[in-house]
């Protein structure tokens, strides 16, 4: 297990989950090999060993903290590609400029 958290959302709607959506959930979102693994995890309350459990490689070079990435994409409106092309220093300056231009201040 590599510590990665996989999530899916449960709808509060009364409608049934269609066959295609269910397949997408267990295969793509939860990265299971079969729906039987899903039910086994519910029954046993233990993590499933996935065939794709390979630790992700760390990104090369400097990284941007997640809080900074979120602020730039969600608050300042930059695209993920724009943010990921910046150094941490550039990203911090860009967020400070955003706060200055929009009458906000960082704490």
TIRO-2110 file (N, C-alpha, C; in Angstrom, 1 decimal):
// TIRO-2110
0.8, -1.2, 0.0, N, 1, A
0.0, 0.0, 0.0, CA, 1, A
0.9, 1.2, 0.0, C, 1, A
0.6, 2.2, -0.9, N, 2, A
1.4, 3.4, -1.0, CA, 2, A
0.9, 4.6, -0.3, C, 2, A
-0.2, 4.5, 0.4, N, 3, A
-0.8, 5.6, 1.2, CA, 3, A
-1.7, 6.5, 0.4, C, 3, A
-1.8, 6.2, -0.9, N, 4, A
-2.7, 7.0, -1.7, CA, 4, A
-4.2, 6.8, -1.3, C, 4, A
-4.9, 7.9, -1.2, N, 5, A
-6.3, 7.7, -0.8, CA, 5, A
-7.2, 7.9, -2.1, C, 5, A
-8.0, 6.9, -2.3, N, 6, A
-8.9, 6.9, -3.5, CA, 6, A
-10.3, 7.1, -3.0, C, 6, A
-11.0, 8.0, -3.7, N, 7, A
-12.4, 8.4, -3.2, CA, 7, A
-13.4, 8.3, -4.4, C, 7, A
-14.6, 8.2, -4.0, N, 8, A
-15.7, 8.3, -4.9, CA, 8, A
-16.8, 9.0, -4.1, C, 8, A
-17.8, 9.6, -4.7, N, 9, A
-18.9, 10.2, -4.0, CA, 9, A
-20.1, 9.4, -4.2, C, 9, A
-20.9, 9.3, -3.1, N, 10, A
-22.2, 8.7, -3.1, CA, 10, A
-23.3, 9.7, -3.4, C, 10, A
-24.1, 9.5, -4.4, N, 11, A
-25.2, 10.4, -4.7, CA, 11, A
-26.3, 10.2, -3.7, C, 11, A
-27.0, 11.3, -3.4, N, 12, A
-28.1, 11.2, -2.5, CA, 12, A
-29.4, 11.0, -3.3, C, 12, A
-29.3, 10.9, -4.6, N, 13, A
-30.5, 10.7, -5.4, CA, 13, A
-31.1, 9.3, -5.2, C, 13, A
-32.4, 9.2, -5.5, N, 14, A
-33.1, 8.0, -5.4, CA, 14, A
-32.9, 7.0, -6.6, C, 14, A
-32.3, 7.6, -7.6, N, 15, A
-32.1, 6.7, -8.8, CA, 15, A
-31.0, 5.7, -8.6, C, 15, A
-31.1, 4.6, -9.3, N, 16, A
-30.1, 3.6, -9.2, CA, 16, A
-28.8, 4.0, -10.0, C, 16, A
-27.7, 3.5, -9.6, N, 17, A
-26.5, 3.8, -10.3, CA, 17, A
-26.5, 2.8, -11.6, C, 17, A
-26.3, 3.4, -12.7, N, 18, A
-26.3, 2.6, -14.0, CA, 18, A
-25.1, 1.7, -14.1, C, 18, A
-25.2, 0.7, -14.9, N, 19, A
-24.1, -0.2, -15.1, CA, 19, A
-22.8, 0.4, -15.5, C, 19, A
-22.9, 1.4, -16.5, N, 20, A
-21.7, 2.1, -16.9, CA, 20, A
-21.0, 2.9, -15.8, C, 20, A
-21.9, 3.6, -15.1, N, 21, A
-21.3, 4.4, -14.0, CA, 21, A
-20.7, 3.6, -12.9, C, 21, A
-21.4, 2.5, -12.6, N, 22, A
-20.9, 1.6, -11.5, CA, 22, A
-19.5, 1.0, -12.0, C, 22, A
-19.4, 0.6, -13.2, N, 23, A
-18.1, 0.1, -13.8, CA, 23, A
-17.0, 1.2, -13.7, C, 23, A
-17.4, 2.4, -14.0, N, 24, A
-16.4, 3.5, -13.9, CA, 24, A
-16.0, 3.7, -12.5, C, 24, A
-16.9, 3.6, -11.5, N, 25, A
-16.6, 3.8, -10.1, CA, 25, A
-15.5, 2.8, -9.6, C, 25, A
-15.9, 1.5, -9.7, N, 26, A
-14.9, 0.5, -9.2, CA, 26, A
-13.7, 0.4, -10.0, C, 26, A
-13.7, 0.6, -11.3, N, 27, A
-12.5, 0.4, -12.1, CA, 27, A
-11.6, 1.7, -12.1, C, 27, A
-12.2, 2.8, -12.4, N, 28, A
-11.4, 4.0, -12.6, CA, 28, A
-11.1, 4.8, -11.3, C, 28, A
-12.2, 5.1, -10.5, N, 29, A
-12.1, 5.9, -9.3, CA, 29, A
-11.4, 5.1, -8.2, C, 29, A
-11.8, 3.8, -8.0, N, 30, A
-11.3, 3.0, -6.9, CA, 30, A
-10.2, 2.1, -7.3, C, 30, A
-9.9, 2.0, -8.6, N, 31, A
-8.8, 1.3, -9.1, CA, 31, A
-8.8, -0.2, -8.7, C, 31, A
-10.0, -0.8, -8.8, N, 32, A
-10.1, -2.2, -8.5, CA, 32, A
-10.1, -3.0, -9.8, C, 32, A
-9.8, -4.3, -9.6, N, 33, A
-9.7, -5.2, -10.8, CA, 33, A
-11.1, -5.8, -11.1, C, 33, A
-12.0, -5.8, -10.0, N, 34, A
-13.3, -6.4, -10.2, CA, 34, A
-14.2, -5.8, -9.2, C, 34, A
-15.5, -5.9, -9.4, N, 35, A
-16.5, -5.4, -8.4, CA, 35, A
-16.5, -6.3, -7.2, C, 35, A
-16.1, -7.6, -7.4, N, 36, A
-16.0, -8.5, -6.2, CA, 36, A
-15.0, -7.9, -5.2, C, 36, A
-14.0, -7.2, -5.6, N, 37, A
-13.0, -6.6, -4.6, CA, 37, A
-13.7, -5.6, -3.8, C, 37, A
-14.6, -4.8, -4.4, N, 38, A
-15.4, -3.8, -3.7, CA, 38, A
-16.1, -4.4, -2.6, C, 38, A
-16.9, -5.4, -2.9, N, 39, A
-17.7, -6.1, -1.9, CA, 39, A
-16.9, -6.8, -0.8, C, 39, A
-15.7, -7.3, -1.2, N, 40, A
-14.8, -7.9, -0.3, CA, 40, A
-14.3, -6.9, 0.7, C, 40, A
-14.0, -5.7, 0.2, N, 41, A
-13.5, -4.6, 1.1, CA, 41, A
-14.6, -4.2, 2.1, C, 41, A
-15.8, -4.1, 1.6, N, 42, A
-16.9, -3.8, 2.5, CA, 42, A
-17.1, -4.9, 3.6, C, 42, A
-17.1, -6.2, 3.2, N, 43, A
-17.3, -7.3, 4.1, CA, 43, A
-16.1, -7.4, 5.1, C, 43, A
-14.9, -7.3, 4.7, N, 44, A
-13.7, -7.5, 5.5, CA, 44, A
-13.3, -6.3, 6.3, C, 44, A
-13.7, -5.1, 5.8, N, 45, A
-13.3, -3.8, 6.3, CA, 45, A
-11.7, -3.7, 6.3, C, 45, A
-11.1, -4.3, 5.3, N, 46, A
-9.7, -4.2, 5.1, CA, 46, A
-9.4, -3.7, 3.7, C, 46, A
-8.2, -3.0, 3.5, N, 47, A
-7.8, -2.5, 2.2, CA, 47, A
-7.6, -3.7, 1.2, C, 47, A
-7.9, -3.4, 0.0, N, 48, A
-7.7, -4.4, -1.1, CA, 48, A
-6.3, -4.2, -1.7, C, 48, A
-5.6, -5.2, -1.9, N, 49, A
-4.3, -5.2, -2.6, CA, 49, A
-4.6, -5.0, -4.1, C, 49, A
-4.2, -3.9, -4.7, N, 50, A
-4.5, -3.6, -6.1, CA, 50, A
-3.3, -4.0, -6.9, C, 50, A
-3.6, -4.5, -8.1, N, 51, A
-2.5, -4.8, -9.1, CA, 51, A
-1.8, -3.6, -9.5, C, 51, A
-2.4, -2.4, -9.3, N, 52, A
-1.7, -1.2, -9.7, CA, 52, A
-1.1, -0.4, -8.5, C, 52, A
-0.9, -1.2, -7.4, N, 53, A
-0.3, -0.5, -6.2, CA, 53, A
1.2, -0.3, -6.4, C, 53, A
1.5, 0.6, -7.2, N, 54, A
2.9, 1.0, -7.4, CA, 54, A
3.1, 2.4, -6.9, C, 54, A
4.1, 2.6, -6.0, N, 55, A
4.3, 3.9, -5.4, CA, 55, A
4.5, 4.9, -6.5, C, 55, A
3.9, 6.1, -6.4, N, 56, A
4.1, 7.1, -7.4, CA, 56, A
5.5, 7.6, -7.3, C, 56, A
6.1, 8.0, -8.4, N, 57, A
7.5, 8.6, -8.4, CA, 57, A
7.3, 10.0, -8.0, C, 57, A
8.2, 10.5, -7.1, N, 58, A
8.1, 11.9, -6.7, CA, 58, A
8.4, 12.8, -8.0, C, 58, A
7.7, 13.9, -8.0, N, 59, A
8.0, 14.8, -9.2, CA, 59, A
9.4, 15.3, -9.1, C, 59, A
10.0, 15.5, -10.3, N, 60, A
11.4, 16.0, -10.4, CA, 60, A
11.4, 17.5, -9.9, C, 60, A
12.5, 17.9, -9.3, N, 61, A
12.7, 19.3, -8.9, CA, 61, A
11.8, 19.8, -7.8, C, 61, A
11.7, 21.1, -7.7, N, 62, A
11.0, 21.7, -6.6, CA, 62, A
9.4, 21.5, -6.9, C, 62, A
8.7, 21.4, -5.8, N, 63, A
7.3, 21.3, -5.9, CA, 63, A
6.6, 22.5, -5.2, C, 63, A
5.3, 22.7, -5.5, N, 64, A
4.5, 23.8, -4.9, CA, 64, A
3.6, 23.1, -3.8, C, 64, A
3.6, 23.7, -2.6, N, 65, A
2.7, 23.1, -1.6, CA, 65, A
1.2, 23.1, -2.1, C, 65, A
0.5, 22.1, -1.6, N, 66, A
-0.9, 22.0, -2.1, CA, 66, A
-1.7, 23.2, -1.7, C, 66, A
-1.5, 23.8, -0.6, N, 67, A
-2.3, 25.0, -0.2, CA, 67, A
-2.1, 26.1, -1.2, C, 67, A
-0.9, 26.3, -1.7, N, 68, A
-0.6, 27.3, -2.7, CA, 68, A
-1.2, 27.0, -4.0, C, 68, A
-1.1, 25.7, -4.4, N, 69, A
-1.7, 25.3, -5.7, CA, 69, A
-3.3, 25.5, -5.6, C, 69, A
-3.9, 25.2, -4.5, N, 70, A
-5.3, 25.4, -4.4, CA, 70, A
-5.7, 26.9, -4.4, C, 70, A
-5.0, 27.7, -3.7, N, 71, A
-5.3, 29.1, -3.7, CA, 71, A
-5.1, 29.7, -5.1, C, 71, A
-4.1, 29.3, -5.8, N, 72, A
-3.9, 29.9, -7.2, CA, 72, A
-4.9, 29.4, -8.2, C, 72, A
-5.4, 28.1, -8.1, N, 73, A
-6.3, 27.6, -9.0, CA, 73, A
-7.8, 27.9, -8.6, C, 73, A
-8.1, 27.8, -7.3, N, 74, A
-9.5, 28.0, -6.9, CA, 74, A
-9.8, 29.5, -6.6, C, 74, A
-8.9, 30.2, -6.1, N, 75, A
-9.1, 31.6, -5.7, CA, 75, A
-8.7, 32.6, -6.7, C, 75, A
-7.5, 32.4, -7.2, N, 76, A
-6.9, 33.3, -8.2, CA, 76, A
-7.3, 33.0, -9.6, C, 76, A
-7.8, 31.8, -9.9, N, 77, A
-8.4, 31.4, -11.2, CA, 77, A
-7.3, 31.0, -12.2, C, 77, A
-6.1, 30.7, -11.8, N, 78, A
-5.1, 30.2, -12.7, CA, 78, A
-5.4, 28.7, -13.1, C, 78, A
-5.0, 28.3, -14.3, N, 79, A
-5.2, 27.0, -14.7, CA, 79, A
-4.1, 26.1, -14.0, C, 79, A
-4.4, 24.8, -13.8, N, 80, A
-3.4, 23.9, -13.2, CA, 80, A
-2.1, 24.0, -14.0, C, 80, A
-2.2, 24.0, -15.3, N, 81, A
-0.9, 24.1, -16.1, CA, 81, A
-0.1, 25.3, -15.8, C, 81, A
-0.8, 26.5, -15.6, N, 82, A
0.0, 27.7, -15.3, CA, 82, A
0.7, 27.5, -14.0, C, 82, A
0.0, 27.0, -13.0, N, 83, A
0.6, 26.9, -11.7, CA, 83, A
1.7, 25.9, -11.7, C, 83, A
1.5, 24.8, -12.3, N, 84, A
2.6, 23.7, -12.3, CA, 84, A
3.8, 24.1, -13.1, C, 84, A
3.7, 25.2, -13.9, N, 85, A
4.9, 25.6, -14.7, CA, 85, A
5.7, 26.6, -13.9, C, 85, A
5.2, 27.0, -12.7, N, 86, A
5.9, 28.0, -11.8, CA, 86, A
6.8, 27.4, -10.8, C, 86, A
7.8, 28.1, -10.4, N, 87, A
8.6, 27.7, -9.2, CA, 87, A
7.8, 28.1, -8.0, C, 87, A
8.2, 27.6, -6.9, N, 88, A
7.4, 28.0, -5.6, CA, 88, A
7.5, 29.5, -5.4, C, 88, A
8.6, 30.1, -5.7, N, 89, A
8.8, 31.6, -5.5, CA, 89, A
7.9, 32.3, -6.4, C, 89, A
7.8, 31.9, -7.7, N, 90, A
6.9, 32.6, -8.7, CA, 90, A
5.5, 32.4, -8.2, C, 90, A
5.1, 31.3, -7.7, N, 91, A
3.7, 31.0, -7.3, CA, 91, A
3.4, 31.9, -6.1, C, 91, A
4.3, 32.0, -5.2, N, 92, A
4.0, 32.9, -4.0, CA, 92, A
3.9, 34.3, -4.4, C, 92, A
4.7, 34.8, -5.3, N, 93, A
4.6, 36.2, -5.8, CA, 93, A
3.3, 36.4, -6.5, C, 93, A
2.9, 35.4, -7.3, N, 94, A
1.6, 35.5, -8.1, CA, 94, A
0.4, 35.6, -7.1, C, 94, A
0.4, 34.8, -6.1, N, 95, A
-0.7, 34.8, -5.1, CA, 95, A
-0.7, 36.2, -4.3, C, 95, A
0.5, 36.7, -4.0, N, 96, A
0.6, 38.0, -3.3, CA, 96, A
0.1, 39.1, -4.2, C, 96, A
0.4, 39.0, -5.5, N, 97, A
-0.1, 40.0, -6.4, CA, 97, A
-1.6, 39.9, -6.5, C, 97, A
-2.1, 38.7, -6.6, N, 98, A
-3.6, 38.5, -6.7, CA, 98, A
-4.3, 39.2, -5.5, C, 98, A
-3.7, 38.9, -4.2, N, 99, A
-4.3, 39.5, -3.0, CA, 99, A
-4.2, 41.0, -3.1, C, 99, A
-3.1, 41.6, -3.5, N, 100, A
-2.9, 43.0, -3.6, CA, 100, A
-3.9, 43.6, -4.6, C, 100, A
-4.1, 43.0, -5.7, N, 101, A
-5.0, 43.6, -6.8, CA, 101, A
-6.5, 43.4, -6.4, C, 101, A
-6.8, 42.5, -5.5, N, 102, A
-8.2, 42.3, -5.2, CA, 102, A
-8.5, 42.7, -3.8, C, 102, A
-7.7, 43.5, -3.2, N, 103, A
-8.0, 44.1, -1.9, CA, 103, A
-7.9, 43.1, -0.7, C, 103, A
-7.3, 42.0, -0.9, N, 104, A
-7.1, 41.0, 0.2, CA, 104, A
-5.7, 40.9, 0.6, C, 104, A
-5.5, 40.4, 1.8, N, 105, A
-4.1, 40.2, 2.3, CA, 105, A
-3.9, 38.8, 2.8, C, 105, A
-2.7, 38.3, 2.6, N, 106, A
-2.4, 37.0, 3.1, CA, 106, A
-2.0, 37.1, 4.6, C, 106, A
-2.2, 36.0, 5.3, N, 107, A
-1.9, 36.0, 6.7, CA, 107, A
-0.8, 35.1, 7.1, C, 107, A
END
